[in-house]
Amino acid sequence: MAIGVALFVIVILVAAIWLIIEVKRVRHKVFAIFLIALILFTYISFSVVLKGKDINYGSVSGIVTAGKLYLSWLGSMFGNFKSMTTHAVELDWKSNETSEG
């Protein structure tokens, strides 16, 4: 009986150690995917926002202008998101349908 209990404890410890290692690995993968998505979002949105603008990227003033345009767009995007969220929270989400019995 003592061997069975000891074996059970060892199996639980091995499973716990394996689970901890897997959780760390998944956490690192999720962080890597988040960073890749953030870089892609920044690149694509930067190119879309500045598309058609005549900006000289070879000068400091051109880079500052591009940064100001992008940050202004990003700020207005978050402002619009906040406004939409506020309006969605204020809506009456109850069903207007009445059941006739």
Backbone as CSV, one residue per row, in Angstrom:
resi,resn,N_x,N_y,N_z,CA_x,CA_y,CA_z,C_x,C_y,C_z
1,MET,0.820,-1.195,0.000,0.000,0.000,0.000,0.859,1.252,0.000
2,ALA,1.961,1.246,0.747,2.850,2.409,0.807,3.484,2.663,-0.559
3,ILE,3.779,1.596,-1.296,4.367,1.762,-2.630,3.349,2.390,-3.571
4,GLY,2.104,2.021,-3.452,1.051,2.586,-4.283,0.854,4.068,-4.025
5,VAL,0.893,4.475,-2.755,0.742,5.894,-2.397,1.943,6.677,-2.903
6,ALA,3.153,6.126,-2.722,4.359,6.800,-3.184,4.341,6.944,-4.705
7,LEU,3.909,5.914,-5.401,3.815,5.966,-6.854,2.789,7.011,-7.287
8,PHE,1.665,7.077,-6.592,0.636,8.070,-6.890,1.175,9.488,-6.703
9,VAL,1.906,9.738,-5.616,2.490,11.058,-5.352,3.498,11.415,-6.432
10,ILE,4.317,10.457,-6.851,5.308,10.712,-7.897,4.632,11.052,-9.219
11,VAL,3.580,10.334,-9.550,2.843,10.616,-10.790,2.238,12.014,-10.742
12,ILE,1.675,12.396,-9.608,1.092,13.742,-9.457,2.178,14.801,-9.599
13,LEU,3.341,14.593,-8.981,4.435,15.557,-9.090,4.940,15.683,-10.529
14,VAL,5.098,14.574,-11.214,5.545,14.609,-12.612,4.521,15.346,-13.477
15,ALA,3.247,15.073,-13.268,2.196,15.740,-14.031,2.184,17.241,-13.742
16,ALA,2.377,17.637,-12.489,2.391,19.054,-12.126,3.579,19.764,-12.769
17,ILE,4.746,19.132,-12.736,5.928,19.736,-13.347,5.728,19.876,-14.853
18,TRP,5.197,18.831,-15.489,4.943,18.899,-16.922,3.940,20.001,-17.261
19,LEU,2.901,20.129,-16.449,1.884,21.154,-16.670,2.471,22.557,-16.532
20,ILE,3.312,22.768,-15.529,3.939,24.083,-15.331,4.810,24.449,-16.529
21,ILE,5.576,23.488,-17.032,6.437,23.744,-18.189,5.603,24.074,-19.424
22,GLU,4.508,23.355,-19.628,3.647,23.616,-20.780,2.977,24.985,-20.688
23,VAL,2.564,25.392,-19.502,1.930,26.703,-19.330,2.922,27.804,-19.672
24,LYS,4.176,27.650,-19.240,5.187,28.653,-19.574,5.417,28.716,-21.080
25,ARG,5.443,27.564,-21.729,5.663,27.533,-23.171,4.512,28.210,-23.907
26,VAL,3.292,27.948,-23.500,2.125,28.561,-24.136,2.135,30.066,-23.906
27,ARG,2.503,30.498,-22.705,2.551,31.921,-22.400,3.553,32.625,-23.311
28,HIS,4.692,32.010,-23.560,5.695,32.597,-24.439,5.196,32.644,-25.885
29,LYS,4.481,31.617,-26.309,3.936,31.608,-27.660,2.884,32.703,-27.832
30,VAL,2.033,32.862,-26.845,1.004,33.896,-26.917,1.644,35.273,-26.970
31,PHE,2.678,35.487,-26.182,3.381,36.774,-26.185,4.034,37.020,-27.543
32,ALA,4.641,35.999,-28.133,5.271,36.142,-29.445,4.226,36.474,-30.508
33,ILE,3.085,35.807,-30.471,2.017,36.081,-31.441,1.487,37.495,-31.250
34,PHE,1.358,37.951,-30.003,0.917,39.316,-29.728,1.893,40.334,-30.313
35,LEU,3.195,40.100,-30.132,4.192,41.028,-30.674,4.166,41.058,-32.199
36,ILE,4.026,39.891,-32.822,3.954,39.841,-34.283,2.723,40.586,-34.785
37,ALA,1.586,40.391,-34.129,0.349,41.083,-34.520,0.485,42.590,-34.330
38,LEU,1.126,43.011,-33.250,1.319,44.442,-32.999,2.218,45.069,-34.062
39,ILE,3.282,44.381,-34.437,4.182,44.898,-35.469,3.460,44.981,-36.816
40,LEU,2.701,43.936,-37.169,1.956,43.963,-38.427,0.905,45.071,-38.443
41,PHE,0.181,45.229,-37.329,-0.828,46.291,-37.247,-0.180,47.659,-37.419
42,THR,0.950,47.883,-36.745,1.620,49.172,-36.832,2.094,49.435,-38.254
43,TYR,2.707,48.457,-38.881,3.216,48.640,-40.244,2.088,48.917,-41.234
44,ILE,1.043,48.087,-41.191,-0.053,48.236,-42.155,-0.809,49.549,-41.920
45,SER,-1.108,49.864,-40.673,-1.842,51.099,-40.404,-1.000,52.326,-40.735
46,PHE,0.310,52.269,-40.480,1.192,53.396,-40.803,1.193,53.630,-42.306
47,SER,1.286,52.528,-43.104,1.295,52.711,-44.549,-0.046,53.195,-45.082
48,VAL,-1.149,52.738,-44.501,-2.459,53.174,-44.971,-2.720,54.635,-44.602
49,VAL,-2.326,55.032,-43.399,-2.562,56.406,-42.953,-1.755,57.398,-43.789
50,LEU,-0.539,57.055,-44.118,0.329,57.994,-44.828,0.297,57.822,-46.342
51,LYS,-0.560,56.933,-46.833,-0.689,56.720,-48.269,-1.244,57.985,-48.929
52,GLY,-0.589,58.437,-49.982,-1.048,59.617,-50.699,-0.555,60.930,-50.117
53,LYS,0.118,60.886,-48.991,0.659,62.109,-48.396,2.057,62.331,-48.980
54,ASP,2.375,63.559,-49.298,3.686,63.883,-49.860,4.635,64.216,-48.705
55,ILE,5.227,63.172,-48.138,6.105,63.343,-46.974,7.504,62.891,-47.354
56,ASN,8.495,63.712,-47.018,9.890,63.380,-47.265,10.435,62.632,-46.047
57,TYR,10.625,61.321,-46.213,11.109,60.505,-45.103,12.611,60.635,-44.894
58,GLY,13.280,61.363,-45.760,14.724,61.549,-45.639,15.107,62.690,-44.727
59,SER,14.148,63.481,-44.313,14.457,64.614,-43.436,13.812,64.410,-42.069
60,VAL,14.360,65.079,-41.087,13.827,64.980,-39.726,12.421,65.569,-39.667
61,SER,12.209,66.698,-40.353,10.880,67.320,-40.316,9.832,66.421,-40.976
62,GLY,10.212,65.673,-42.014,9.280,64.749,-42.651,8.907,63.596,-41.736
63,ILE,9.893,63.083,-41.007,9.623,61.988,-40.065,8.740,62.476,-38.923
64,VAL,9.003,63.713,-38.457,8.174,64.283,-37.385,6.745,64.475,-37.881
65,THR,6.589,64.954,-39.100,5.252,65.134,-39.674,4.527,63.794,-39.800
66,ALA,5.233,62.774,-40.280,4.628,61.447,-40.412,4.226,60.910,-39.038
67,GLY,5.072,61.091,-38.039,4.756,60.646,-36.683,3.538,61.350,-36.123
68,LYS,3.468,62.669,-36.354,2.310,63.431,-35.867,1.022,62.962,-36.532
69,LEU,1.072,62.734,-37.853,-0.120,62.259,-38.561,-0.566,60.897,-38.033
70,TYR,0.389,59.989,-37.859,0.045,58.637,-37.400,-0.497,58.658,-35.979
71,LEU,0.165,59.393,-35.097,-0.306,59.455,-33.710,-1.655,60.159,-33.604
72,SER,-1.896,61.144,-34.466,-3.203,61.799,-34.487,-4.281,60.817,-34.922
73,TRP,-3.987,60.031,-35.966,-4.932,59.006,-36.424,-5.177,57.966,-35.345
74,LEU,-4.104,57.529,-34.695,-4.231,56.520,-33.645,-5.071,57.048,-32.484
75,GLY,-4.848,58.298,-32.093,-5.638,58.908,-31.024,-7.106,59.020,-31.388
76,SER,-7.389,59.413,-32.627,-8.796,59.530,-33.030,-9.446,58.154,-33.124
77,MET,-8.662,57.132,-33.503,-9.207,55.782,-33.552,-9.612,55.315,-32.149
78,PHE,-8.757,55.536,-31.170,-9.091,55.146,-29.802,-10.242,55.986,-29.256
79,GLY,-10.304,57.254,-29.641,-11.430,58.096,-29.233,-12.746,57.584,-29.805
80,ASN,-12.724,57.179,-31.073,-13.930,56.619,-31.697,-14.319,55.301,-31.044
81,PHE,-13.332,54.482,-30.722,-13.613,53.213,-30.055,-14.246,53.459,-28.685
82,LYS,-13.731,54.442,-27.960,-14.297,54.787,-26.646,-15.730,55.275,-26.799
83,SER,-15.980,56.082,-27.813,-17.319,56.609,-28.046,-18.302,55.478,-28.389
84,MET,-17.874,54.551,-29.252,-18.738,53.424,-29.603,-19.033,52.555,-28.385
85,THR,-18.021,52.308,-27.566,-18.210,51.487,-26.374,-19.167,52.158,-25.407
86,THR,-19.024,53.466,-25.243,-19.912,54.206,-24.344,-21.356,54.131,-24.821
87,HIS,-21.554,54.317,-26.120,-22.922,54.248,-26.653,-23.493,52.838,-26.543
88,ALA,-22.666,51.822,-26.738,-23.148,50.442,-26.638,-23.554,50.112,-25.204
89,VAL,-22.826,50.629,-24.236,-23.152,50.365,-22.839,-24.451,51.064,-22.451
90,GLU,-24.688,52.229,-23.020,-25.884,52.995,-22.667,-27.158,52.471,-23.338
91,LEU,-27.039,51.587,-24.321,-28.223,51.072,-25.005,-29.049,50.182,-24.080
92,ASP,-30.342,50.106,-24.383,-31.228,49.220,-23.650,-31.204,47.866,-24.349
93,TRP,-30.554,46.882,-23.740,-30.338,45.592,-24.367,-31.424,44.573,-24.000
94,LYS,-32.476,45.025,-23.351,-33.562,44.111,-22.996,-34.403,43.820,-24.222
95,SER,-34.950,42.643,-24.263,-35.795,42.264,-25.387,-37.120,42.982,-25.303
96,ASN,-37.566,43.504,-26.434,-38.850,44.220,-26.471,-40.005,43.286,-26.806
97,GLU,-39.696,42.038,-27.094,-40.738,41.098,-27.471,-41.499,40.642,-26.227
98,THR,-42.809,40.553,-26.358,-43.628,40.033,-25.259,-44.244,38.729,-25.723
99,SER,-44.267,37.787,-24.813,-44.868,36.493,-25.187,-46.329,36.485,-24.756
100,GLU,-47.159,36.121,-25.697,-48.593,36.028,-25.422,-48.887,34.634,-24.901
101,GLY,-49.482,34.519,-23.733,-49.718,33.215,-23.118,-51.057,32.699,-23.253
